[in-house]
Amino acid sequence: MIVSVLHQKGGTGKSTLAVSMAVFLASCGKTVALLDADPQGTATQWGRRYATEFHVDVKPQRMRSLVEAIKEIKNIYDHIIIDTPPSVNADTEPAIIAADVLLSPMKPSLSDMWALDRLAAMVLVAERKIKPPHILVLNMCMSPDERGKIADRLRGRPIRLSKVQIPLAPDWPEIFEGAALTEEIRNLLAELWAEISDAPAAD
């Protein structure tokens, strides 16, 4: 499965989620490629230090050649995770075209919600006949009831809100220091991956 992790706004925890998901899948015995198409190179820097330890193949990737690169490796890996730039425009469209599923982490704030609208619009106009399912997961949540507040605001948007809610906790950024996944993080990622795997294709 090919999952593009993307959002129009920076600071949503996109790279953290991409790396964590790749580590989780590898820990389940899957072969995983993490393509770093974000010019900031956060996933690549993590990969230089810890990719071998966690059995994840991290590859810097130019967005322009993303679709062709995936064609060359998709039969080698069970799963491909794509970390994208913190913006959405015509240059990032290949991440939409290539993906089986789009995954967007978002802080439960109005500013992140406004940025989400531009992302949703970009997905709708992408040059792809069948649009990939789009899942939104709330990240850096400070209270256990953030999902209910956001669900009403999402009505009418072609995005599915995940049942998973990721708390604001120090365990997540510690992944970039080479920390192993805690049991809590593993459980959240397992639940999120189950939703991703079951996501139906959408027009």
Contacts in CASP RR format, 6 or more apart in sequence:
PFRMAT RR
TARGET T0000
AUTHOR 0000-0000-0000
METHOD contacts of the structure
MODEL  1
MIVSVLHQKGGTGKSTLAVSMAVFLASCGKTVALLDADPQGTATQWGRRY
ATEFHVDVKPQRMRSLVEAIKEIKNIYDHIIIDTPPSVNADTEPAIIAAD
VLLSPMKPSLSDMWALDRLAAMVLVAERKIKPPHILVLNMCMSPDERGKI
ADRLRGRPIRLSKVQIPLAPDWPEIFEGAALTEEIRNLLAELWAEISDAP
AAD
1 78 0 8 1.000
1 79 0 8 1.000
1 80 0 8 1.000
1 100 0 8 1.000
1 101 0 8 1.000
1 196 0 8 1.000
1 197 0 8 1.000
2 70 0 8 1.000
2 74 0 8 1.000
2 79 0 8 1.000
2 80 0 8 1.000
2 82 0 8 1.000
2 98 0 8 1.000
2 99 0 8 1.000
2 100 0 8 1.000
2 101 0 8 1.000
3 21 0 8 1.000
3 79 0 8 1.000
3 80 0 8 1.000
3 81 0 8 1.000
3 82 0 8 1.000
3 99 0 8 1.000
3 100 0 8 1.000
3 101 0 8 1.000
3 102 0 8 1.000
3 103 0 8 1.000
3 196 0 8 1.000
4 82 0 8 1.000
4 84 0 8 1.000
4 95 0 8 1.000
4 96 0 8 1.000
4 98 0 8 1.000
4 99 0 8 1.000
4 101 0 8 1.000
4 102 0 8 1.000
4 103 0 8 1.000
4 132 0 8 1.000
5 14 0 8 1.000
5 15 0 8 1.000
5 17 0 8 1.000
5 18 0 8 1.000
5 21 0 8 1.000
5 81 0 8 1.000
5 82 0 8 1.000
5 83 0 8 1.000
5 84 0 8 1.000
5 103 0 8 1.000
5 104 0 8 1.000
5 105 0 8 1.000
6 14 0 8 1.000
6 82 0 8 1.000
6 84 0 8 1.000
6 88 0 8 1.000
6 92 0 8 1.000
6 95 0 8 1.000
6 96 0 8 1.000
6 102 0 8 1.000
6 103 0 8 1.000
6 104 0 8 1.000
6 119 0 8 1.000
7 14 0 8 1.000
7 86 0 8 1.000
7 88 0 8 1.000
7 104 0 8 1.000
7 105 0 8 1.000
7 106 0 8 1.000
7 112 0 8 1.000
7 115 0 8 1.000
7 116 0 8 1.000
7 119 0 8 1.000
8 86 0 8 1.000
8 87 0 8 1.000
8 88 0 8 1.000
8 115 0 8 1.000
8 116 0 8 1.000
8 118 0 8 1.000
8 119 0 8 1.000
8 122 0 8 1.000
9 86 0 8 1.000
9 106 0 8 1.000
9 111 0 8 1.000
9 112 0 8 1.000
9 115 0 8 1.000
9 116 0 8 1.000
10 86 0 8 1.000
10 87 0 8 1.000
11 86 0 8 1.000
11 107 0 8 1.000
12 86 0 8 1.000
12 104 0 8 1.000
12 105 0 8 1.000
12 106 0 8 1.000
12 107 0 8 1.000
12 112 0 8 1.000
12 139 0 8 1.000
13 105 0 8 1.000
13 139 0 8 1.000
13 140 0 8 1.000
14 38 0 8 1.000
14 83 0 8 1.000
14 84 0 8 1.000
14 86 0 8 1.000
14 105 0 8 1.000
15 38 0 8 1.000
15 40 0 8 1.000
15 41 0 8 1.000
15 42 0 8 1.000
15 43 0 8 1.000
15 83 0 8 1.000
16 105 0 8 1.000
16 172 0 8 1.000
16 173 0 8 1.000
16 175 0 8 1.000
16 176 0 8 1.000
17 103 0 8 1.000
17 105 0 8 1.000
17 137 0 8 1.000
17 139 0 8 1.000
17 166 0 8 1.000
18 34 0 8 1.000
18 43 0 8 1.000
18 81 0 8 1.000
18 82 0 8 1.000
18 83 0 8 1.000
19 34 0 8 1.000
19 42 0 8 1.000
19 43 0 8 1.000
19 46 0 8 1.000
19 56 0 8 1.000
19 83 0 8 1.000
19 175 0 8 1.000
19 176 0 8 1.000
20 172 0 8 1.000
20 175 0 8 1.000
20 181 0 8 1.000
20 185 0 8 1.000
20 189 0 8 1.000
21 81 0 8 1.000
21 103 0 8 1.000
21 189 0 8 1.000
21 192 0 8 1.000
21 193 0 8 1.000
22 32 0 8 1.000
22 34 0 8 1.000
22 54 0 8 1.000
22 56 0 8 1.000
22 58 0 8 1.000
22 79 0 8 1.000
22 81 0 8 1.000
23 54 0 8 1.000
23 56 0 8 1.000
23 175 0 8 1.000
23 181 0 8 1.000
24 181 0 8 1.000
24 185 0 8 1.000
24 186 0 8 1.000
24 189 0 8 1.000
24 190 0 8 1.000
24 193 0 8 1.000
25 32 0 8 1.000
25 78 0 8 1.000
25 79 0 8 1.000
25 81 0 8 1.000
25 193 0 8 1.000
26 32 0 8 1.000
26 54 0 8 1.000
26 55 0 8 1.000
26 56 0 8 1.000
27 54 0 8 1.000
27 55 0 8 1.000
27 181 0 8 1.000
27 186 0 8 1.000
29 55 0 8 1.000
30 78 0 8 1.000
30 79 0 8 1.000
31 57 0 8 1.000
31 76 0 8 1.000
31 77 0 8 1.000
31 78 0 8 1.000
31 79 0 8 1.000
32 55 0 8 1.000
32 56 0 8 1.000
32 57 0 8 1.000
32 77 0 8 1.000
32 78 0 8 1.000
32 79 0 8 1.000
32 80 0 8 1.000
32 81 0 8 1.000
33 56 0 8 1.000
33 57 0 8 1.000
33 58 0 8 1.000
33 59 0 8 1.000
33 73 0 8 1.000
33 76 0 8 1.000
33 77 0 8 1.000
33 79 0 8 1.000
33 80 0 8 1.000
33 81 0 8 1.000
34 43 0 8 1.000
34 47 0 8 1.000
34 51 0 8 1.000
34 56 0 8 1.000
34 57 0 8 1.000
34 58 0 8 1.000
34 59 0 8 1.000
34 80 0 8 1.000
34 81 0 8 1.000
34 83 0 8 1.000
35 59 0 8 1.000
35 61 0 8 1.000
35 66 0 8 1.000
35 69 0 8 1.000
35 70 0 8 1.000
35 80 0 8 1.000
35 81 0 8 1.000
35 82 0 8 1.000
35 83 0 8 1.000
36 42 0 8 1.000
36 43 0 8 1.000
36 44 0 8 1.000
36 58 0 8 1.000
36 59 0 8 1.000
36 60 0 8 1.000
36 61 0 8 1.000
36 83 0 8 1.000
37 61 0 8 1.000
37 62 0 8 1.000
37 63 0 8 1.000
37 66 0 8 1.000
37 82 0 8 1.000
37 83 0 8 1.000
37 84 0 8 1.000
37 85 0 8 1.000
37 95 0 8 1.000
38 83 0 8 1.000
38 84 0 8 1.000
38 85 0 8 1.000
38 86 0 8 1.000
39 85 0 8 1.000
40 85 0 8 1.000
40 86 0 8 1.000
41 60 0 8 1.000
42 83 0 8 1.000
42 176 0 8 1.000
43 58 0 8 1.000
43 83 0 8 1.000
44 58 0 8 1.000
44 60 0 8 1.000
46 58 0 8 1.000
46 175 0 8 1.000
46 176 0 8 1.000
46 178 0 8 1.000
47 56 0 8 1.000
47 58 0 8 1.000
48 58 0 8 1.000
49 178 0 8 1.000
50 178 0 8 1.000
51 57 0 8 1.000
51 58 0 8 1.000
53 178 0 8 1.000
57 77 0 8 1.000
59 69 0 8 1.000
61 69 0 8 1.000
61 82 0 8 1.000
63 84 0 8 1.000
63 85 0 8 1.000
63 91 0 8 1.000
63 92 0 8 1.000
63 94 0 8 1.000
63 95 0 8 1.000
64 91 0 8 1.000
64 94 0 8 1.000
66 82 0 8 1.000
66 94 0 8 1.000
66 95 0 8 1.000
66 98 0 8 1.000
67 94 0 8 1.000
67 97 0 8 1.000
67 98 0 8 1.000
70 80 0 8 1.000
70 98 0 8 1.000
73 80 0 8 1.000
74 80 0 8 1.000
82 95 0 8 1.000
82 98 0 8 1.000
82 99 0 8 1.000
84 92 0 8 1.000
84 95 0 8 1.000
85 91 0 8 1.000
85 92 0 8 1.000
88 118 0 8 1.000
88 119 0 8 1.000
88 122 0 8 1.000
89 122 0 8 1.000
92 122 0 8 1.000
93 122 0 8 1.000
93 126 0 8 1.000
93 127 0 8 1.000
96 102 0 8 1.000
96 122 0 8 1.000
96 123 0 8 1.000
96 126 0 8 1.000
96 128 0 8 1.000
96 131 0 8 1.000
96 132 0 8 1.000
97 126 0 8 1.000
97 127 0 8 1.000
97 128 0 8 1.000
99 132 0 8 1.000
100 132 0 8 1.000
101 132 0 8 1.000
101 133 0 8 1.000
101 134 0 8 1.000
101 135 0 8 1.000
101 196 0 8 1.000
101 199 0 8 1.000
102 123 0 8 1.000
102 132 0 8 1.000
102 133 0 8 1.000
102 134 0 8 1.000
102 135 0 8 1.000
103 135 0 8 1.000
103 137 0 8 1.000
103 196 0 8 1.000
104 116 0 8 1.000
104 119 0 8 1.000
104 134 0 8 1.000
104 135 0 8 1.000
104 136 0 8 1.000
104 137 0 8 1.000
104 159 0 8 1.000
105 136 0 8 1.000
105 137 0 8 1.000
105 138 0 8 1.000
105 139 0 8 1.000
105 166 0 8 1.000
106 112 0 8 1.000
106 113 0 8 1.000
106 116 0 8 1.000
106 136 0 8 1.000
106 137 0 8 1.000
106 138 0 8 1.000
106 139 0 8 1.000
107 138 0 8 1.000
107 139 0 8 1.000
107 140 0 8 1.000
107 141 0 8 1.000
108 138 0 8 1.000
108 140 0 8 1.000
108 141 0 8 1.000
108 146 0 8 1.000
108 147 0 8 1.000
108 149 0 8 1.000
108 150 0 8 1.000
113 150 0 8 1.000
113 153 0 8 1.000
116 136 0 8 1.000
116 157 0 8 1.000
116 159 0 8 1.000
117 157 0 8 1.000
120 134 0 8 1.000
120 157 0 8 1.000
120 158 0 8 1.000
120 159 0 8 1.000
123 131 0 8 1.000
123 132 0 8 1.000
123 134 0 8 1.000
123 158 0 8 1.000
124 131 0 8 1.000
124 158 0 8 1.000
130 201 0 8 1.000
130 202 0 8 1.000
130 203 0 8 1.000
131 158 0 8 1.000
131 202 0 8 1.000
131 203 0 8 1.000
132 201 0 8 1.000
132 202 0 8 1.000
133 160 0 8 1.000
133 199 0 8 1.000
133 200 0 8 1.000
133 201 0 8 1.000
133 202 0 8 1.000
134 158 0 8 1.000
134 159 0 8 1.000
134 160 0 8 1.000
134 202 0 8 1.000
135 159 0 8 1.000
135 160 0 8 1.000
135 161 0 8 1.000
135 162 0 8 1.000
135 195 0 8 1.000
135 196 0 8 1.000
135 199 0 8 1.000
136 154 0 8 1.000
136 159 0 8 1.000
136 160 0 8 1.000
136 161 0 8 1.000
136 162 0 8 1.000
137 162 0 8 1.000
137 164 0 8 1.000
137 165 0 8 1.000
137 166 0 8 1.000
137 192 0 8 1.000
138 146 0 8 1.000
138 147 0 8 1.000
138 150 0 8 1.000
138 161 0 8 1.000
138 162 0 8 1.000
138 164 0 8 1.000
138 165 0 8 1.000
138 166 0 8 1.000
139 166 0 8 1.000
140 166 0 8 1.000
140 167 0 8 1.000
140 168 0 8 1.000
141 147 0 8 1.000
141 165 0 8 1.000
141 166 0 8 1.000
141 167 0 8 1.000
141 168 0 8 1.000
142 167 0 8 1.000
142 168 0 8 1.000
144 165 0 8 1.000
146 165 0 8 1.000
147 161 0 8 1.000
147 163 0 8 1.000
147 165 0 8 1.000
150 161 0 8 1.000
151 161 0 8 1.000
154 161 0 8 1.000
158 202 0 8 1.000
160 199 0 8 1.000
162 192 0 8 1.000
162 195 0 8 1.000
163 191 0 8 1.000
163 195 0 8 1.000
164 188 0 8 1.000
164 191 0 8 1.000
164 192 0 8 1.000
164 195 0 8 1.000
166 172 0 8 1.000
166 188 0 8 1.000
169 184 0 8 1.000
171 179 0 8 1.000
171 182 0 8 1.000
171 184 0 8 1.000
171 185 0 8 1.000
172 185 0 8 1.000
175 181 0 8 1.000
175 185 0 8 1.000
181 189 0 8 1.000
END
